[in-house]
Amino acid sequence: MTDKETSTLIETLKATNEELLKQVALLTEQVEYLTRKLYGKSSEKNVVNTNQLSLFDEDKAGGEDDEDLPSHYRNYYL
């Protein structure tokens, strides 16, 4: 193997090494992103659907509608 062939081989291996390092960095970034997406804080906790009714309606929590109910039903669920 001549010096020219050795130099060419070294340059080829350096280029291949650079490409592989870039690919490893990209794949590492993808794994971190997908891990955060899978195991991180859920975005569902922060999303509020305005079309969905609230289970606890704060407007009626004051007991305004309790006058119509018999006494044994008033404030039962509070």
N, C-alpha and C positions, 0 to 999 in steps of 0.2 A: 504494500500500500504506500503510495507516494505521499509527499507532504500536501500536494494539491488535493488529492482525494480525501485525505484526513481533514483538511480544512473545510472542504465541501460537506463532509459528513458531520463535522462539528456544527457548522452553520445550520444544516438541516435539522439536527437534533435540538439546537437552541430554539429554532422557529417552532418546532413541534412542541417543545416544552412550554413556550410562551402561550401557544394556543390552548394547551391542556390546563395551564394555570388559570386562564380566562374562563374556560369552561367550568372548572372546579369552583371558581368564585361565583359564577352565575348560578350554578346548581345549589351552592350553599345558601345564596340569597333566596332562591325559590323555596328551599326546605324551611328556612326561617319564616318566610311569609306564610306558607301553608300551615306550619306549626302554630303560629299566632292565630291564624284564622280558625283552625280546628280546636285549639285548646285555650285560646285567649278569651278575654271578656266578650260575652255575646252581645252583638249589636241589637238583639231583640229587646234587651232590657231598656234601651234608650228610645226605641221607636214607639211613638204613640199614634195609634190609628184614630183619627178624628171621627170616623164613621162608626166606631164601636162604642156602645154604651158603657158607662162606668158601672162597675159592680156596686160601688159605694157612692151614691149620689150625694155630694156634700150639700146641695141646695135643700134637700129634704131631711137632712140629719137633725135639724132643730126640733122635730116633732110636731110640725104644723098640721100634719094629716092625722095625728093621733086622736083628735077630738071626735072623729067619726067612729072610732073603734070602741068596742066594749073595754072596760077598765082592765080586764085580765089580759088583753092583747097589747095594751099601750106600752111602748118602750121595751117590748119583748126582745127585739133584736139589737138593741143598743147596748 
